[in-house]
Amino acid sequence: MVLSYEIRRSSRRKNITITVERDRAVVVHAPVGVPEAKVRQLVDSKRQWLFEKLNDAQKYQPLPHAPGKELVNGESALYLGRVYRIELVDAPDGDVRFDGKLLIPHSRASERKRVLREWYMARAKEKILPRVKLHAKNLGISYEQAKITDSRFRWGSCTPGNNLNFNWRLIKAPMFAIDYVIVHELAHLIEANHTPRFWNIVSAQLPAMERARVWLREHGQSLEEDI
């Protein structure tokens, strides 16, 4: 069976690593100058592991109410790891509010994707970015900038310029899972590759590391639903 993969080279890397993205794309991260033959040899040696990953169906729990084209009373939305009911209300200012349930103005019911995306983006900036500062301080490191971005296949990323990006959809996950993604990306500022030292840094900072990884593996796809 043919195994397709993409090679991404970086001058910061010292070792070759292989990742399977959540869209099932196989990506080989390699230092600049490593021969393609060596990359192919490593991929071939990991074929069984890669095919197991690629054929492992993602598990997730769908929301209690299937999304439609327009918001209606009684639908549900995921926020910080919990499912909350949506209630359409009269709101002259047109703002979405949260009070044990998501209160959405009747006037905006037909804008389901945009309304909830804007609300999630605002909450992500409000809750995730301060956690980045906190964990960076605890790790004794600094970064250039942290941003909330829109990425379909990555929860977080770290750029060569020490900038950090976090997917706004993370705000649907529980805080211990959000903290894991944050610490994971910050740890890359100390150790670029997924070495034993890297994982020691993450686990020392975040005792709930394994719990978070399991949660994201089992529920990750539910974070991508519109509501």
Long-range contacts (C-beta under 8 A, 24 or more apart in sequence): 1-51, 3-43, 3-47, 3-50, 3-51, 5-43, 7-36, 7-39, 9-34, 10-160, 10-192, 11-160, 12-160, 12-192, 13-192, 13-193, 14-192, 14-193, 15-193, 15-195, 16-42, 17-193, 17-194, 18-42, 18-43, 18-46, 18-50, 20-50, 20-53, 20-54, 21-153, 21-154, 22-58, 22-153, 22-154, 22-220, 22-221, 23-152, 23-153, 24-54, 25-153, 26-50, 26-54, 29-193, 58-217, 58-218, 58-220, 58-221, 59-217, 59-218, 59-219, 60-218, 60-219, 60-220, 60-221, 60-222, 61-218, 61-219, 61-222, 62-222, 62-225, 63-222, 63-225, 63-227, 67-112, 67-225, 67-226, 67-227, 69-112, 70-109, 70-110, 70-112, 71-104, 71-108, 71-109, 71-110, 71-112, 71-115, 71-227, 72-109, 75-227, 76-227, 77-102, 77-116, 77-227, 78-172, 78-222, 78-223, 78-225, 78-227, 79-120, 79-123, 79-171, 79-172, 80-127, 80-171, 80-172, 80-173, 80-174, 80-175, 81-172, 81-173, 81-174, 81-175, 81-177, 81-215, 82-174, 86-227, 112-226, 112-227, 113-226, 116-226, 116-227, 117-168, 120-168, 120-169, 120-171, 120-172, 121-148, 121-168, 123-171, 124-148, 124-166, 124-168, 124-170, 124-171, 127-171, 127-175, 127-178, 128-166, 128-170, 128-171, 128-178, 128-182, 131-175, 131-178, 131-179, 131-182, 132-164, 132-166, 132-182, 132-186, 135-179, 135-182, 135-183, 135-186, 135-205, 136-186, 138-205, 139-183, 139-186, 139-187, 139-190, 139-201, 139-205, 141-186, 141-189, 141-190, 143-186, 143-189, 152-224, 155-181, 155-216, 155-220, 156-181, 156-182, 156-184, 156-185, 157-185, 158-185, 158-186, 158-188, 158-189, 162-189, 169-223, 169-224, 170-223, 172-222, 172-223, 173-215, 173-216, 173-219, 173-223, 174-215, 176-206, 176-208, 176-211, 176-212, 176-215, 177-212, 177-215, 177-216, 179-206, 179-208, 179-212, 180-206, 180-208, 180-209, 180-212, 180-213, 180-216, 181-212, 181-216, 183-209
